[in-house]
């Protein structure tokens, strides 16, 4: 029997406060380093005014998995590595976590920083939940609001996941679809008006 790998069940964010500092964790499914870097970049732009945006990811499966972490200005080893350790301890693959910090005016010290970043990452991952990894790929969708509920139902019915969304004039989102669901889902999408979709590169 092939080994079973775990990924997060849903993208999520989670915030805690420690000694007046705000720590905001974001976790998402990323099947490649390119997806991980794109997610990290999006969070850093969203929280450009933050004191730090530290991160770690583990992409790939089994012994072929690639891990990386970055402290983004925190003392070496106090932020990125504790975030990565939370991913490893949860035994998750294809996972990226970014922890944003707004400094509250009181220094936490090395041990305090390690604990704070690990706690934020671990609680964020616990909130996201776990599900078994199934082969598939991410797709990008742009659609009118009127179609959004029907598309959410379609994706859920075929065991897919909505990874993240932005809302402006239209809905733009990333979804993940199992390999055996891509044909029926894309055929259904092609019948809907004003829905643009393509596999993520």
N, C-alpha and C positions, 0 to 999 in steps of 0.2 A: 504494500500500500504506500502511495506517495505521501511524503510528510505534509502535515497540515500547517499552513502559515496563517498568521492572524494580522489583520489590518484594523484601523479604527472603523467603527460602524457609521459615523457621521462627522462631518466637520463641526467644530464647536469652538467656543471661547469661554473663558472663565477668569474671574477677577478676584484677587484677595488683597488685603491691606496688611502690611507688616511694618510696625514702627513708623507709621505715617506715609510710607512709600506705597504706591499702587503697583501691583504686578498683574499684568493682563496676559493670559496664555491663549494662544490660537493654535489649533491642530487641524491638519487636513490630510487626506489621502494623496500621495504623490508617487507615481509609478516610475519616475525618472528624475535625474538630477536637474534637468531643465525645468520640470514641473515644480520641483522643490525651490529652485532659485526664483522662479516666477512668483510663487506664493510669498516667499520671504520679501521680495521686492515690493509686492503689493502691500504687505503689512507695514514695511518701513515707510512707504509713502503715506499710508493712512495715519501713521503715528510719527510723522516727521518731527513733531515738537517734543517727543519723549526724550528722556535722558539716555536710555539704552534700548535697543531692540536686539536681543540675543537669541540665538537659534541653534537647532541641531536637526539633522535628518538621518534617516536610515532607509535607503532605497535599494531595490533588488531583493532577492530571496535567498535564504540559507547562507552558505559560506560565501556566495557571490555578492552579498549585500555590501553596499558602500555606505560608510558613516562619515559624518562631518559635523563639526560644531564651531561656533564663533562667539567670543565674549563681547564683542562690540563695545570696547572701552572699559568694561569691568576688569578688575584684576584677573590675571591669567588663571584659568582653571576654576573660577568661581561661578560661572554662568552657563556657558555652552556645554561644558562637560556634564554638569548636573542635569541639564535638560536631556542630553543624550542618554545618560544613565537611566532616566525615567522611561525613555522609549525602550531601552534594552530590558529593563526590569519588567516591563509590561509585555515583553516578547512580541513587539510589533514590528512589522516590515512596511515598506512603502509609506512611511509616516514622516511628516515634518511638523515641528513645533517651534513657534516663535514666542518668546516671553518678552513683553514690553515693560519697562520700568519707568515710572515717574518718581524721581527722588523726592522724598518727603522732608528732608532737612536733617535727618539723623542717620549717621553711618552705622552699618550693620556689622562691619568686620568681615573677615574672610569666612569664618564658619557660618555667620549669619547669612551671608550672600549665597553660599552653597546650599544651605537649607531652604532659603526663600525661593531660589530658582528651581530647585528640585521639587519642592512642594507644589509650586504653581504648575509645573509641567505635569506632575503625577496626577494632580486633581483635574487638570484639563483633559488628560487622556482617560481618566476614569469616567468623566462626564461624557466623553465621546463614545465609550463602549467599544466592544470588539466584535468582529465577525470574521468567518473564514475567508481567506483569499480565493477568489475565482478568477481565472484568466479573463481579461477584457481590456478595454481601453477607454480613454476619456474623449468626449466630444464637446464641441462648443456650439451653443444654440443661441440664436437671437430671435425673439418672437414678440408679438403684441401681448399686452396684459390679458386680453380676452381669451387667449389660448393657454394661459399658464396652468390653470387648474387641470385641464384635460391632459396636458403634457406631463404634469406631475403624476397623475394617475397612471398614465401609460408607462412611465419609467418605473414606478413602483410595482406595477403588475408584472413587469419583465425583470424584476430583481435588480434593477439599476439603482444608482444613488445620485442625488443632486449634491455636487461637491461644494459649489459656492455660486452666488448670484450677485449681480448689481442691477439696480433699478434706475432707469432714467426715462427717456422717451419710450424705450422698449425694455423688455427683460433680456439681459444677457447672462447666460449661466454656463457652467461647466458641469457635465454629467458623466458618470461612469457607467458603462454598459458591459455586462458579461458577453463573451464572444458569441455565444449561441443566441443572444437576444438582439444583436445589432441589426440583422437583416429585417426582422419583423418591426422593430422600432423605427428604423429609418424609412421603411416602406410606409408606415403610418404617418410619420412626420411629413413625407413628401406629398401627402394628400391634404395637408393643412395649409391654408393660405398665409402668406407672409412669414413663414417659418424658415429661417436659414440655419443650416447645420453642416458641420464638417468635423472630421476626426482631428483631434489635437495633435500637432506636430512638435 
